[in-house]
Amino acid sequence: MTYDFVRRLLDDQSVLHILGDGEQSKSYIHVSDVVLAMLIVTDRGWNGIEVFNVGTGDYVTVAEIADLVVKRMGLTEVRFEYAGGTRGWKGDVPIVRFKSEKLAFLGWRCGHSSVEALLDSIDANISEAALAVRDGRRQPEPAVDSERHYANRR
């Protein structure tokens, strides 16, 4: 999501097209916290198939993420344009909650909040885009064509 938001705002700093109503609420985890969880499980002798939820315990809405991206990019007066209702796209789950008690019992603790993880993601996307511009490269295309999804929701 931060990838799409950064690139959309690089193209047009006056408006940010957002799939959904902005109220979708999820936990966003830093990759280092996921790796730590995996290491703790394997260090504790995990063997076989078992499910462990890895979550931050906090939640951020899409609208809050849009605000973070706008602020991190130093922009002002960006209009948010929402489309797609409560779900941004077919199959989107608007509210996701994870319970990580099973991992906590093994000693795992999340080291980053959702906002901290998102800020790292935003900063990385801004840096990557700046390098692409500096080097005269075309920016990489997103894995999902969210503009096409957005157009289909109008």
C-alpha positions in Angstrom: 0.0 0.0 0.0 2.8 2.5 0.9 4.4 1.7 -2.5 1.2 2.6 -4.4 0.6 5.7 -2.3 4.1 7.1 -2.7 4.1 6.5 -6.5 0.7 8.0 -6.9 1.7 11.1 -5.0 4.9 11.4 -7.1 2.7 11.5 -10.2 0.1 13.9 -8.7 0.6 15.7 -5.5 -2.9 17.2 -5.4 -5.0 14.0 -5.0 -4.5 10.5 -3.6 -6.8 7.8 -5.0 -7.5 5.3 -2.2 -9.3 1.9 -2.6 -12.0 1.5 -0.1 -13.5 4.0 2.4 -10.2 4.5 4.4 -11.6 2.7 7.4 -10.0 -0.6 6.7 -8.0 -1.5 9.8 -5.1 -3.9 10.0 -1.8 -4.6 11.8 1.3 -3.9 9.8 4.4 -5.7 11.0 8.1 -5.0 10.5 10.0 -7.8 8.7 12.5 -8.0 11.5 9.8 -8.8 13.9 8.6 -11.7 11.7 12.1 -13.0 11.4 12.6 -12.8 15.1 9.3 -14.8 15.6 10.5 -17.5 13.2 13.9 -17.7 15.0 12.3 -18.0 18.4 10.0 -20.8 17.2 12.8 -22.8 15.6 15.1 -22.2 18.6 12.4 -23.6 20.9 12.5 -26.9 18.9 9.4 -26.4 16.7 9.0 -29.4 14.5 6.2 -30.1 12.1 3.2 -28.0 11.1 1.8 -25.5 13.5 0.2 -22.1 13.0 1.6 -19.0 14.8 0.0 -15.5 14.3 2.6 -12.8 14.2 1.0 -9.4 14.9 1.8 -6.1 16.4 -1.2 -5.9 18.7 -2.1 -2.4 17.3 -4.0 -1.4 14.2 -3.9 1.4 11.6 -6.5 2.5 9.2 -5.8 3.1 5.5 -6.7 6.8 6.0 -4.0 7.0 8.7 -1.5 5.4 6.4 -2.4 8.0 3.7 -1.8 10.7 6.3 1.6 9.2 7.2 2.7 9.1 3.6 1.6 12.6 2.9 3.4 13.9 6.0 6.5 11.9 5.3 6.7 13.2 1.7 6.4 16.8 3.1 3.2 17.4 1.2 0.2 19.6 2.2 -3.3 20.0 0.8 -3.6 16.5 -0.7 -7.2 15.6 -1.3 -8.1 11.9 -0.6 -10.5 10.3 -3.1 -12.1 7.1 -1.9 -13.7 4.4 -4.1 -14.9 0.8 -3.6 -17.0 1.0 -0.5 -15.9 -0.7 2.7 -13.7 -3.1 0.7 -11.0 -1.7 -1.5 -11.1 -4.6 -3.9 -12.8 -8.0 -4.3 -11.5 -10.2 -1.5 -10.2 -7.4 0.7 -10.8 -8.1 4.4 -11.6 -4.6 5.9 -10.7 -5.5 9.5 -8.0 -7.9 10.5 -7.0 -8.8 14.0 -4.2 -11.2 15.0 -3.7 -12.8 18.4 -0.1 -13.5 19.0 -0.4 -15.0 22.5 1.0 -18.4 21.4 4.2 -16.7 20.3 4.3 -14.5 23.4 4.2 -17.7 25.5 7.5 -18.7 23.8 9.0 -15.3 24.7 8.4 -13.3 21.5 7.6 -9.6 21.7 6.9 -7.3 18.8 9.7 -4.7 18.6 8.0 -2.2 16.3 4.5 -0.7 16.3 2.4 -0.8 13.1 3.2 2.9 12.6 7.0 2.3 13.0 6.8 -0.5 10.5 4.8 1.6 8.1 7.2 4.6 8.4 10.2 2.3 7.5 8.2 1.1 4.5 7.3 4.6 3.4 10.9 5.8 3.8 12.2 2.9 1.8 9.7 3.6 -1.0 10.5 7.3 -1.1 14.3 6.5 -1.2 13.8 3.9 -4.0 11.7 6.3 -6.0 14.3 9.1 -5.6 17.1 6.7 -6.7 15.1 5.7 -9.8 14.6 9.4 -10.7 18.3 10.2 -10.0 19.5 7.3 -12.2 17.0 8.1 -14.9 15.4 4.7 -14.6 11.7 4.0 -15.0 10.2 3.3 -11.6 9.2 -0.4 -11.1 5.6 -1.3 -11.7 3.6 -2.5 -8.6 2.9 -6.2 -8.3 -0.9 -5.4 -8.4 -2.3 -2.9 -10.9 -4.2 -1.0 -8.3 -5.1 1.8 -10.7 -7.0 -0.7 -12.8 -8.7 -1.9 -9.6 -9.5 1.7 -8.7 -10.9 2.4 -12.2 -13.2 -0.6 -11.9 -14.6 0.7 -8.6 -15.7 4.1 -9.8 
